[in-house]
């Protein structure tokens, strides 16, 4: 299992899990987060540091979309 790990100014946040078959989708999400938010990378779920907040990719995308509409 894979996760997307975002390294933001607010701390680390993980998204997922993604199946190994969904690595391309996870990488696409990494590219989006890195371009629009902060650096991110695909890691194995076991590599997510203990205590890391797990977020929702859907909520992240919807929040970004809402901000774009207001701009």
C-alpha positions, 0 to 999 in steps of 0.5 A, a space after each residue: 500500500 502507498 501513501 502520498 506524504 505532503 510536507 507543508 508548513 503546517 507539518 506532514 499530512 498523509 493521503 491514501 492509502 493507494 493500492 500499488 496498481 494506483 501508483 500513477 494516480 498517487 504520483 499525479 496527486 503528488 504533482 498537483 500538491 507539489 505545484 499548488 501546495 507544498 512538496 509531496 512524495 509517494 511512499 509506502 504506508 509503512 514509511 509514514 511517520 507515526 502521529 502523521 495526520 491523515 487527510 482526505 484527497 477529496 477534501 483537499 481537491 474540493 477546497 482548492 477548487 473552491 478557492 479557484 472559483 472565488 479568485 
